[in-house]
Amino acid sequence: MSELRRVGEVIWELPASGPMRVPGRVFADAELLDAIADDGSLDQLRNVATLPGVVDVVLAMPDVHQGYGFPVGGVAATALPDGVVSPGGVGFDVNCGVRLLAAPLTSQELGERREALVHEISRAVPAGTGRGSGLSLTDPQLDRVLAEGPRALEGIGTSEDVELTESGGRLEGADPSAVSARARERGADQLGTLGSGNHFVEVQRVDQVHHPEAADALGLSEGQITVLIHSGSRGLGHQVCTDFVKRFDAASGRYGIHLPDRQLSCAPASSDEGRSYLAAMAAAANFAFANRQLIAKRVREAIAGALGEDSAAATSQVYDVAHNVAKRERHGDRDLRVHRKGATRAFSPGSSEIPERYREVGQPVFIPGSMGTASYVLVGRPRAMDQSFGTVCHGAGRRLSRTAARKQIRGGELRRRLEADGITVRSPSNRGLAEEAPFAYKEVDKVVEIVERAGLAARVVRLRPIGVVKG
């Protein structure tokens, strides 16, 4: 911590030293820096800065905490064609991300039907550790999903849903043949399932509008009911990462790459190993986009069951964003591979990567807090393109480990507290519920304040939970 020097109101720099090729940069205030000091995320950031081909600066968002190789909340860009790609810079849940739906009624109009709606969602969306029973796919059907994402799900969702998904719900270069038989086996019946850990479907109300113009563009208004879906590529994506961490670990020495941490295993993006990983990673990302598409369909079915067909038909998608992915992007006059692990793309107004209807206000970004606090909708601002490769945080960020959280509260007690606060809870696991206790996370209002003060994004609306379904 003593090495950090302040270079902006909420920006701190870790100077390049030793094998570091570029400096590190941390977005935080003094309070969040104290939280960061309690784990190894800054050491991990320093290690990331040693990767071959890394450019400019490596970044830690205000929700940063220790992860596998890269810190969660970490961002690094490598030059193409020969800069490396690292599975640790994406993570095991490839394209974990969030999708926001906007319902055509207010919390007052929902009234006492809230519990029925949460119950219907819990029945419609399979949730839990390792749980399948989603849409079972034949090999040819799985190939189409891996190659095309939500476009392969004919009759599930709408063309507007695809349009309002980052990258149109499909990463280029996906190759189903790069995905191992074991990964395919794990994912074959998991499409349309939530999983466990910090994944959820949350029913919310728009609690406060901060940016009326942007809120209007996104179709959000005070008091409105929204549904936030947080899930990823399930067992398929986890296996893709596992497969390539092992493969890259064996290959690094062959390319003369010496790393301070084996968890950073990597290979040149132009190598056979690099190309194979990128093809498999893109396929897993497409699977995740399709997974959230099918979950959204099941949420709409639950809305139909609890509130009626008209309400379901009028429930619209706001946007879908990834926060665990490595993407090829143009920044200035350079083609870069931007690793975002627990970090969200937040391109500024005018970008051709943003759906046309949102282009004037900037890319929508969703920042989940915890099931007992709040979440935020943001839009990217121009400074993000200069300061962070067009990136912001992805959530509140863990403050306590899952084990530490379980030691402080039992799931049943947490459930009672949340329901006493007016939050309906459905979860098959009290253990899993305790691990995601609100106090295990940093204060989301503080995290969002930092990215706004840094000029990376602007707050649009705050969302308060009124019901949650967790695995």
C-alpha positions in Angstrom: 0.0 0.0 0.0 2.9 2.4 0.7 3.9 2.2 -3.0 0.6 3.7 -4.1 0.6 7.4 -5.1 -2.4 9.5 -5.7 -2.8 10.7 -9.3 -6.4 11.8 -9.2 -9.3 12.5 -6.9 -10.1 8.7 -6.7 -7.3 7.3 -8.8 -4.1 5.7 -7.3 -1.1 4.5 -9.2 1.2 1.5 -8.5 4.4 2.4 -10.3 6.0 -0.1 -12.5 8.9 -1.8 -10.8 10.9 -5.1 -11.2 9.3 -7.3 -13.9 6.2 -5.1 -14.2 5.9 -3.9 -17.8 3.3 -1.2 -17.1 2.0 0.5 -13.9 -1.1 -0.4 -12.1 -4.0 1.9 -11.4 -6.7 1.6 -8.7 -10.0 3.4 -8.6 -10.9 3.9 -4.9 -11.1 6.3 -2.0 -9.3 5.9 1.3 -12.0 3.7 2.8 -12.0 1.2 -0.2 -8.2 1.2 -0.2 -8.3 -0.1 3.4 -10.6 -2.9 2.3 -8.3 -3.7 -0.6 -5.3 -3.9 1.7 -6.8 -6.8 3.5 -6.4 -9.3 0.6 -3.9 -10.0 -2.2 -5.6 -8.1 -5.0 -2.8 -5.5 -5.4 -0.1 -8.2 -5.5 -2.2 -9.9 -8.2 -2.5 -6.6 -10.1 1.3 -6.2 -9.9 1.6 -9.8 -11.4 -0.8 -9.0 -14.2 1.4 -6.1 -15.2 4.2 -8.6 -16.1 2.3 -10.3 -18.9 3.9 -10.2 -22.3 2.3 -7.6 -24.6 0.4 -5.8 -21.9 -0.1 -2.1 -22.8 -0.5 1.2 -21.0 -1.7 0.2 -17.5 -3.5 -2.6 -15.6 -6.6 -1.6 -13.7 -8.4 -2.4 -10.5 -12.0 -1.3 -10.2 -13.4 -0.2 -6.8 -15.0 -3.6 -6.3 -11.7 -5.4 -6.7 -10.9 -8.4 -4.6 -8.6 -11.4 -4.8 -9.4 -13.9 -7.5 -7.7 -16.7 -9.5 -4.6 -15.2 -11.1 -6.2 -11.9 -12.0 -8.0 -10.0 -9.3 -11.8 -9.9 -9.7 -12.4 -6.3 -10.8 -9.2 -6.4 -12.9 -8.7 -5.1 -16.4 -5.7 -5.6 -18.8 -5.3 -5.0 -22.5 -2.7 -6.7 -24.6 -1.5 -5.7 -28.0 -2.4 -7.8 -31.1 -1.4 -10.0 -32.7 1.3 -11.3 -30.4 0.3 -10.1 -26.9 -0.9 -12.9 -24.7 -4.3 -14.1 -23.7 -4.8 -15.5 -20.2 -7.8 -17.6 -19.0 -7.3 -16.2 -15.6 -8.1 -12.8 -17.0 -11.6 -14.0 -17.9 -12.3 -16.5 -15.1 -14.0 -19.8 -14.7 -17.5 -18.4 -15.3 -17.0 -17.2 -18.9 -19.4 -14.4 -19.7 -21.0 -14.2 -16.3 -23.2 -11.2 -16.9 -26.5 -9.5 -16.2 -29.7 -8.8 -18.1 -32.3 -6.3 -17.0 -36.0 -6.6 -17.9 -38.5 -3.8 -17.4 -42.1 -4.8 -16.5 -45.1 -2.6 -17.4 -46.3 -1.9 -13.8 -45.2 -0.1 -10.7 -44.5 -1.6 -7.3 -47.7 -0.1 -6.0 -49.6 -1.9 -8.8 -47.8 -5.1 -8.1 -48.8 -4.9 -4.4 -49.6 -8.1 -2.7 -48.8 -10.2 -5.8 -45.1 -9.7 -5.1 -44.8 -13.0 -3.3 -46.7 -14.9 -6.0 -44.4 -13.5 -8.6 -41.2 -14.5 -6.8 -42.6 -17.9 -6.2 -43.5 -18.3 -9.9 -40.0 -17.3 -10.9 -38.5 -19.8 -8.4 -40.6 -22.6 -10.0 -39.8 -21.5 -13.6 -36.0 -21.1 -13.3 -33.9 -24.1 -12.1 -31.4 -23.0 -9.5 -28.7 -24.6 -7.4 -25.3 -26.1 -7.4 -24.6 -28.2 -10.5 -28.3 -28.3 -11.3 -29.4 -29.0 -14.8 -32.9 -29.7 -16.1 -32.7 -26.8 -18.4 -33.2 -27.1 -22.1 -31.6 -30.4 -23.1 -29.7 -30.0 -26.3 -28.6 -32.5 -28.9 -25.0 -32.2 -30.2 -26.1 -30.3 -33.4 -28.3 -28.0 -31.3 -25.5 -27.3 -28.8 -23.1 -26.5 -31.8 -25.6 -23.9 -33.0 -25.8 -22.3 -29.6 -22.0 -22.2 -29.2 -21.6 -20.7 -32.6 -24.6 -18.3 -32.7 -25.7 -17.6 -29.2 -29.3 -16.5 -28.7 -29.9 -16.4 -32.4 -29.9 -20.3 -32.3 -32.9 -20.3 -29.9 -35.6 -19.9 -32.5 -38.9 -18.8 -31.0 -37.3 -18.0 -27.6 -37.2 -14.3 -27.0 -37.4 -11.6 -29.7 -35.1 -10.0 -32.3 -35.2 -6.9 -30.0 -33.7 -9.0 -27.2 -30.7 -9.9 -29.4 -30.3 -6.3 -30.6 -30.2 -5.1 -26.9 -27.5 -7.6 -25.9 -23.8 -6.7 -25.9 -22.2 -7.7 -29.2 -25.6 -8.8 -30.4 -25.3 -11.9 -28.2 -22.5 -13.4 -30.3 -18.7 -13.2 -30.0 -17.0 -13.6 -33.3 -14.6 -16.5 -33.8 -16.5 -19.1 -31.8 -15.7 -22.6 -32.8 -17.7 -25.4 -31.1 -15.0 -28.0 -32.0 -12.6 -26.1 -29.6 -14.9 -27.0 -26.7 -14.0 -30.3 -25.0 -16.3 -33.3 -24.8 -16.3 -32.9 -21.0 -17.4 -29.2 -21.2 -20.1 -30.1 -23.7 -21.3 -32.9 -21.4 -21.5 -30.5 -18.4 -23.5 -27.9 -20.4 -25.8 -30.1 -22.3 -28.8 -29.7 -19.9 -27.9 -26.4 -18.2 -29.2 -23.9 -20.7 -31.8 -21.8 -19.0 -30.5 -22.5 -15.4 -29.3 -20.1 -12.8 -26.6 -22.0 -11.0 -25.4 -21.1 -7.5 -22.9 -18.8 -5.7 -23.8 -15.1 -6.4 -26.1 -15.8 -9.2 -29.7 -14.7 -8.9 -32.9 -13.5 -10.3 -34.0 -10.3 -8.4 -37.3 -8.5 -8.6 -36.8 -4.8 -7.9 -38.4 -1.4 -8.0 -36.9 1.8 -9.4 -36.2 3.6 -6.2 -34.6 6.7 -7.5 -34.0 8.4 -10.9 -30.6 10.2 -11.1 -30.5 10.9 -14.9 -34.0 11.5 -16.3 -32.9 11.7 -19.9 -31.0 8.5 -19.8 -33.7 6.7 -17.8 -36.3 7.7 -20.4 -34.0 6.4 -23.2 -33.7 3.1 -21.3 -37.5 2.9 -20.7 -37.2 3.2 -16.9 -39.3 5.3 -14.5 -39.6 5.8 -10.8 -41.6 3.1 -9.0 -41.3 0.7 -12.0 -40.8 -3.1 -11.5 -37.7 -4.5 -13.0 -36.1 -8.0 -13.0 -32.3 -8.4 -12.9 -30.9 -11.8 -14.1 -27.3 -12.7 -13.1 -25.8 -15.9 -14.5 -23.2 -17.2 -16.9 -22.0 -20.2 -18.8 -22.4 -22.7 -16.0 -20.4 -25.9 -16.1 -19.5 -25.6 -19.7 -17.6 -22.3 -19.2 -16.0 -23.6 -16.0 -14.6 -26.6 -17.9 -13.4 -24.5 -20.8 -11.3 -22.4 -18.3 -10.1 -25.6 -16.5 -9.0 -27.2 -19.8 -7.0 -24.2 -21.0 -5.4 -23.3 -17.7 -3.8 -26.8 -17.8 -2.9 -26.5 -21.5 -1.4 -23.0 -21.1 0.5 -24.0 -18.0 2.3 -26.6 -20.1 2.8 -24.2 -23.1 4.1 -21.1 -21.3 7.7 -22.3 -21.1 7.7 -23.3 -24.8 7.0 -19.6 -25.6 9.7 -18.3 -23.2 7.1 -16.9 -20.8 8.1 -16.8 -17.2 5.4 -15.9 -14.7 5.4 -14.8 -11.1 2.2 -16.8 -10.5 1.2 -20.0 -12.3 -2.4 -19.0 -12.1 -1.6 -16.4 -14.8 -0.9 -19.2 -17.3 -1.1 -17.6 -20.8 0.0 -18.0 -24.4 0.3 -15.6 -27.4 -3.1 -14.8 -28.8 -1.7 -15.7 -32.3 -0.4 -19.2 -31.2 -2.3 -22.4 -31.7 -3.1 -22.5 -28.0 -4.2 -18.9 -27.9 -6.4 -19.2 -31.0 -8.0 -22.4 -29.6 -8.7 -20.8 -26.3 -10.3 -17.7 -27.9 -12.5 -19.9 -30.0 -13.6 -22.0 -27.0 -14.0 -18.9 -24.8 -16.2 -17.2 -27.5 -18.3 -20.3 -27.7 -18.8 -20.4 -24.0 -19.7 -16.7 -24.0 -22.3 -17.3 -26.7 -23.7 -20.1 -24.5 -24.0 -17.7 -21.6 -25.8 -15.1 -23.7 -28.2 -17.8 -24.7 -28.5 -19.0 -21.1 -29.7 -15.6 -20.0 -32.0 -15.4 -23.0 -33.8 -18.6 -22.0 -33.9 -17.6 -18.3 -35.5 -14.3 -19.4 -38.2 -16.3 -21.3 -38.9 -18.3 -18.2 -39.2 -15.1 -16.2 -41.7 -13.8 -18.7 -43.6 -17.1 -18.3 -43.6 -16.5 -14.5 -44.9 -13.0 -15.0 -47.7 -14.4 -17.1 -48.6 -16.9 -14.4 -48.6 -14.3 -11.6 -49.7 -11.1 -13.4 -51.2 -12.1 -16.7 -50.3 -12.6 -20.3 -50.5 -8.9 -21.1 -47.9 -8.0 -18.4 -45.6 -10.7 -19.8 -46.0 -9.5 -23.4 -45.2 -5.9 -22.4 -42.1 -6.9 -20.3 -39.1 -5.5 -22.3 -35.4 -6.1 -22.2 -33.3 -3.1 -21.3 -29.9 -4.6 -22.1 -27.6 -7.5 -21.4 -23.9 -7.0 -20.5 -21.0 -9.4 -19.9 -18.4 -9.0 -17.1 -16.1 -12.0 -17.6 -14.7 -11.9 -21.1 -11.6 -11.1 -23.3 -12.6 -9.1 -26.4 -10.9 -7.8 -29.4 -11.5 -4.0 -29.5 -10.3 -0.9 -31.3 -8.9 1.7 -29.0 -7.6 4.8 -30.7 -5.4 3.5 -33.5 -4.7 0.1 -31.9 -6.3 -3.3 -32.0 -6.2 -4.7 -28.4 -7.4 -7.8 -26.5 -9.1 -6.4 -23.5 -9.5 -8.8 -20.5 -12.3 -7.8 -18.2 -12.6 -10.1 -15.2 -15.4 -8.9 -12.9 -15.5 -5.7 -14.9 -18.1 -4.3 -17.3 -17.7 -2.7 -20.7 -19.0 0.9 -20.5 -18.5 2.6 -23.9 -19.3 6.3 -24.2 -22.0 8.0 -26.2 -21.6 7.8 -30.0 -19.9 4.4 -30.1 -21.1 2.1 -32.9 -20.9 -0.8 -30.5 -23.9 0.6 -28.6 -27.5 -0.1 -29.9 -28.7 2.8 -31.9 -31.5 3.7 -29.5 -29.0 4.2 -26.7 -26.2 5.7 -28.7 -26.8 9.3 -27.5 -26.7 8.4 -23.8 -24.0 5.8 -23.7 -23.8 2.0 -23.1 -26.1 0.7 -20.3 -24.2 -0.9 -17.4 -25.8 -2.8 -14.5 -24.1 -2.9 -11.1 -25.7 -5.5 -8.7 -25.2 -4.7 -5.0 -26.5 -7.4 -2.6 -29.9 -8.8 -2.1 -30.5 -6.6 0.9 -29.2 -3.3 -0.4 -29.5 -1.8 -3.9 -28.3 -2.1 -7.5 -27.6 0.6 -10.1 -28.1 1.2 -13.8 -25.3 3.4 -15.2 -24.3 4.6 -18.7 -20.7 4.9 -19.9 -19.0 8.3 -20.2 -16.3 9.6 -22.5 -13.6 9.6 -19.9 -13.9 5.8 -19.6 -12.4 5.5 -23.1 -9.3 7.4 -22.1 -8.9 6.1 -18.5 -10.1 2.5 -18.4 -10.4 1.0 -22.0 -14.1 1.8 -21.7 -14.6 -0.2 -18.5 -16.2 0.1 -15.0 -16.9 -2.2 -12.1 -19.3 -5.1 -12.1 -20.8 -5.1 -8.6 -20.2 -4.2 -5.0 -17.3 -6.6 -4.6 -16.8 -9.1 -1.8 -15.6 -7.9 1.5 -15.7 -11.3 3.3 -15.1 -14.8 2.0 -17.9 -17.2 1.8 -16.6 -19.1 4.7 -16.3 -15.9 6.8 -19.8 -15.0 5.9 -21.2 -18.4 7.0 -19.5 -18.0 10.4 -21.4 -14.8 11.1 -24.9 -15.8 10.2 -27.0 -18.8 9.4 -29.1 -18.9 6.2 -32.4 -19.3 8.0 -31.7 -16.2 10.2 -30.7 -14.2 7.1 -33.9 -15.2 5.3 -36.0 -14.0 8.3 -34.2 -10.7 8.4 -34.6 -10.1 4.7 -38.3 -11.0 4.7 -38.8 -8.7 7.8 -37.4 -5.9 5.5 -40.0 -6.7 2.8 -37.7 -8.8 0.6 -39.2 -12.2 -0.4 -36.6 -14.9 -0.6 -36.5 -18.2 -2.5 -33.4 -20.3 -2.2 -32.9 -24.1 -2.1 -29.8 -23.7 0.1 -29.5 -21.9 3.5 -25.8 -22.4 3.3 -25.6 -20.7 -0.1 -27.9 -17.9 1.2 -25.6 -17.2 4.1 -22.5 -17.0 1.9 -24.2 -14.2 0.0 -25.2 -12.2 3.0 -25.3 -8.4 2.3 -22.6 -7.7 4.9 -20.2 -9.9 2.9 -20.1 -7.2 0.2 -18.8 -3.7 0.0 -21.2 -0.8 0.0 -22.5 -0.6 -3.5 -23.4 3.1 -3.2 -19.7 3.8 -2.4 -18.4 1.7 -5.3 -20.7 3.4 -7.8 -19.8 6.8 -6.4 -16.2 6.1 -7.2 -16.7 5.3 -10.8 -18.9 8.4 -11.2 -16.4 10.7 -9.5 -13.7 9.2 -11.8 -15.8 10.2 -14.8 -16.1 6.6 -16.1 -19.9 6.3 -15.9 -23.0 8.2 -14.7 -25.8 6.9 -12.5 -29.2 6.6 -14.2 -31.4 4.8 -11.6 -31.1 3.0 -8.3 -33.0 -0.3 -7.9 -34.2 -1.7 -4.6 -34.8 -5.4 -4.2 -38.3 -6.6 -3.2 -37.8 -10.3 -4.0 -34.9 -12.6 -4.8 -34.4 -16.1 -6.2 -30.9 -17.6 -5.5 -29.3 -21.0 -6.1 
